[in-house]
């Protein structure tokens, strides 16, 4: 089973959605625990886009939340990079994804080095 590593940077993003989606944490954890790379959208090297069904909406995965995750297979780790509500944002650009990836990586490196 994959281990989940949640960064402070990711928590800041999730906090903004928490008011609208009180069950966000449970929904996210459930989706991350059942993550199978072959079933998700592969974006680029070790980065996947996952659809998250929210208990707080009467919609399926297609109308719910989106998260980009980094899969670190050597350590059996899955690391959420960013999250957003699809109805408010269709998708994110590669530049924005790179920014989120960089912020996440910086935090992880600081934790390891610190």
C-alpha positions in Angstrom: 0.0 0.0 0.0 1.1 3.5 -0.8 2.1 5.9 2.0 0.6 9.4 1.7 2.8 12.5 2.3 0.8 15.7 2.7 2.9 18.9 2.7 2.1 22.1 4.5 1.9 23.8 1.1 -0.9 21.4 0.0 -2.8 21.8 3.3 -2.9 25.6 2.6 -4.6 24.9 -0.7 -7.0 22.4 0.8 -7.9 24.7 3.6 -9.4 27.2 1.1 -11.8 24.4 -0.2 -12.6 23.0 3.3 -15.5 25.5 3.9 -17.2 24.5 0.8 -16.4 20.8 1.2 -16.5 19.7 4.8 -15.7 16.1 3.9 -12.6 17.1 1.8 -10.1 15.3 4.0 -12.0 12.0 4.0 -12.7 12.2 0.3 -9.0 12.9 -0.5 -7.6 10.2 1.7 -10.1 7.6 0.3 -9.0 8.5 -3.3 -5.3 8.5 -2.5 -5.5 5.2 -0.7 -7.2 3.6 -3.7 -4.7 5.3 -6.2 -3.7 3.0 -9.1 -1.4 4.7 -11.6 -3.0 2.8 -14.6 -6.5 4.1 -13.7 -5.5 7.7 -13.5 -4.5 10.4 -16.1 -0.7 10.4 -16.5 0.4 14.0 -17.1 4.2 13.7 -17.1 7.0 11.9 -15.4 5.5 10.6 -12.2 2.7 13.2 -12.1 -0.9 12.1 -12.3 -4.2 14.0 -12.3 -6.9 12.4 -10.1 -10.6 13.0 -10.0 -12.1 13.2 -6.5 -15.8 12.5 -5.8 -17.0 14.8 -3.1 -19.6 13.6 -0.5 -20.7 17.2 -0.3 -21.9 17.3 -4.0 -24.6 15.4 -5.8 -22.3 14.8 -8.7 -19.9 12.0 -9.6 -16.1 12.3 -10.0 -16.5 14.4 -13.2 -18.1 17.3 -11.4 -16.0 17.1 -8.3 -12.5 18.0 -7.3 -9.2 17.5 -9.1 -5.8 16.9 -7.6 -2.4 16.5 -9.2 -0.2 14.0 -7.3 3.4 13.0 -7.5 4.1 9.3 -7.4 7.5 8.4 -5.9 7.6 4.7 -6.6 11.0 3.9 -5.1 9.7 5.0 -1.7 6.1 3.8 -2.3 4.9 7.4 -1.7 2.1 9.5 -3.2 2.4 13.2 -2.6 -0.5 15.6 -3.5 0.8 18.7 -5.3 -2.3 20.8 -5.7 -6.1 20.6 -5.5 -9.0 22.6 -7.0 -12.8 22.4 -7.6 -13.5 21.7 -11.3 -16.5 23.9 -11.5 -14.3 26.9 -10.5 -11.3 26.0 -12.6 -11.4 23.8 -15.7 -7.7 22.8 -15.5 -4.3 24.2 -14.7 -1.6 25.2 -17.1 1.8 23.4 -17.2 3.4 26.5 -15.9 1.1 26.5 -12.8 1.6 22.8 -12.3 5.4 23.3 -12.4 5.0 26.1 -9.8 3.1 23.8 -7.5 5.5 20.9 -8.0 8.5 23.2 -7.2 6.9 24.5 -4.0 6.1 20.9 -2.9 9.6 19.7 -3.7 11.2 22.6 -1.9 9.2 21.8 1.2 10.1 18.1 1.1 13.8 18.9 0.6 13.7 21.3 3.5 12.2 18.7 5.7 14.7 16.1 4.7 17.7 18.5 5.1 16.4 20.3 8.1 
